[in-house]
Amino acid sequence: MKIGWIGTGVMGFSMAGHLIDGGHDIYVFNRTKEKAEGLLARGAIWCDSPFDVAFSTDILFTIIGLPSDVEEVYFGEKGILSSRPACSIVVDMTTTRPGLSRAISRKAVELGLESLDAPVSGGDIGARDASLAIMVGGKESVFNEVVPIFRLMGKNIFYMGGPGAGQHTKMCNQILVAGTMIGVCESLIYAAGLGLDREAVIEVIGKGAASSWSINNLGPRIVRGEYDTGFFVEHFIKDMGIALEEASAAGVSLPGLALVQQLYVAVKAQGHGRSGTQALYLALKALSEKS
Amino acid sequence: MKIGWIGTGVMGFSMAGHLIDGGHDIYVFNRTKEKAEGLLARGAIWCDSPFDVAFSTDILFTIIGLPSDVEEVYFGEKGILSSRPACSIVVDMTTTRPGLSRAISRKAVELGLESLDAPVSGGDIGARDASLAIMVGGKESVFNEVVPIFRLMGKNIFYMGGPGAGQHTKMCNQILVAGTMIGVCESLIYAAGLGLDREAVIEVIGKGAASSWSINNLGPRIVRGEYDTGFFVEHFIKDMGIALEEASAAGVSLPGLALVQQLYVAVKAQGHGRSGTQALYLALKALSEKS
């Protein structure tokens, strides 16, 4: 199948690679062409604009940065939906505003094609190992059609409801991560402040009713002072911002998320926008240090 | 060995039972004698006061309610340490103030005996299955002496440091649970408010980087509206209060824990002091409902 791919960053590069391995013809566009070179070397075909991709393929995937980038790629000049493309399905795998997913869906229908929102979780490792969780919104019949391609990129693939439902599910994931992370970081800052061996603490509390992926995987990074790798703080702030906006619009109060998001704003202000989410520990540390 | 046991509530009753199964002679006291009957029927010997227990045994365990109860049992009239007892080691397994554990330790030393603080996690199920995590503070040599008895009650047994270190470790556990629970409940209240199937959401987000014991075990209870069982809200409020006090005294700021504790105060005010901790969902629900 002729598959379009827009966005060859850390996630998209690995994901598109799996489609090449799956025997598909890949047509690719990225704002920075250099980041697509590795795919071109493996036979992917370069296109000069998002619309060119849409015009050359049967189905098209996007995974890019901010909601504003998604808007540009879909609705801008030479955007995917700037006029009627050749492809019959567009799938946005970016974590973005559910309202934007619905806008893409409406415009797609207008032009006679179908769309899905399909954000992922699992990070760079999940992208590389093709073990991503993929949360999908849109028409179920379209979902069923695309599932074989999703299977090349992910393991846990879920249909969650109409347009935007994939994004809302990703927001649930991020809200859960936010709470867990404040628990992880406050627990370890308490341990440090009260003179406990933090490695031993993680070993104890990481097993029972307090256990989580975060305490067992990010806790040890905090103990070792490793803040460079992981999901970027600035991306997490964006996601939490979307969740707070959506929740507010729906009349849902999320006091915990609001607090955590503000603490992450502090983490970014301290110069850690491109650190991993475990850098929340540093903001809490700064709170309790003499200045 | 002649072992004393004070406190035959949900936890203590099961734990003392394992010691009987282990072939030990158990001397028991509880404020409400009826709750000890099942142990007496299995051969445990009743004592009329905490001091009587201490006077009849080689080593003594306590697991009771509030810090004030612990104070009464150790320091009150006919308390364990009201004069020199026969036993050579006292072990408090209650989750209590680390300062109280240190006070017990000082008084014990004064009277020529040893003490450990050894709070547990794992709940009623862990107590029943003898699979508790046990976090121990005190002298390491004393810990090593008591380990064979701990092994009858728990699986993950950890020496954490001097007097109070067991309690501090339990506080780390509770701080981590508090954060995780706000994440779980806000995630599911968002899912409900935005029209997602919460069961499906748990299935998706319960597997990857957002996964935790809480989302996978308490999340489904929330979906089913089951708030009756689990760790009592009022006990959790007590524990979080201790952690906040200790942290404050050590100059450690825990904004997330403070918020969660206050939300749990609301849960209790709503009449759910004896519900499970997943009842936090109800306070968040009340926040977003028309009144």
Interface residues (C-beta under 8 A of the other chain):
Chain A: P98 S121 G122 G123 G126 A133 M135 N156 F158 M160 G161 A165 H168 T169 M171 C172 N173 Q174 I175 L176 V177 A178 G179 T180 M181 I182 G183 V184 E186 S187 L188 I189 Y190 A191 G193 L194 G195 L196 D197 A200 V201 E203 V204 I205 K207 G208 A209 A210 S211 S212 W213 S214 I215 N217 F231 A243 E246 A247 A250 G251 V252 S253 L254 P255 G256 L257 L259 V260 L263 L284 L287 S288
Chain B: P98 S121 G122 G123 G126 A133 M135 N156 F158 M160 G161 A165 H168 T169 M171 C172 N173 Q174 I175 L176 V177 A178 G179 T180 M181 I182 G183 V184 E186 S187 L188 I189 Y190 A191 G193 L194 G195 L196 D197 A200 V201 E203 V204 I205 K207 G208 A209 A210 S211 S212 W213 S214 I215 N217 F231 A243 E246 A247 A250 G251 V252 S253 L254 P255 G256 L257 L259 V260 L263 L284 L287 S288
